[in-house]
């Protein structure tokens, strides 16, 4: 396969994996969470994802 075509495939697949992981983490965090605690849980998940990405 041509190296010029490999890089876009790697970038797109990496982005898809990161997005799917973020959705799954949020979904698992919200499982059996009471409605009054969901905002705090989502904020904590956003902090974790931001820390993993190096934004914090």
GIDA-V555599 format. One record per pair of residues at least 4 apart in sequence whose ideal C-beta (glycine too) atoms are under 7 Angstrom apart, sorted by the first residue. I is the first residue (numbers start at 1). J is the second residue. Records with the same first field share a line. If there is no record, write none. Layout:
I->J, J
//
This chain:
1->5, 6
5->9
6->10
7->11
8->12
9->13
10->14
11->15
12->16
13->17
14->18
15->19
16->20
17->21
18->22
19->23
20->24
21->25
22->26, 49
23->27
24->28
25->29, 45, 49
26->30, 42, 45
27->31
29->41, 45
30->38, 41
33->37, 38, 41
37->41
38->42
39->43
40->44
41->45
42->46
43->47
44->48
45->49
46->50
47->51, 56
48->52
49->53
50->55, 56
51->56
//
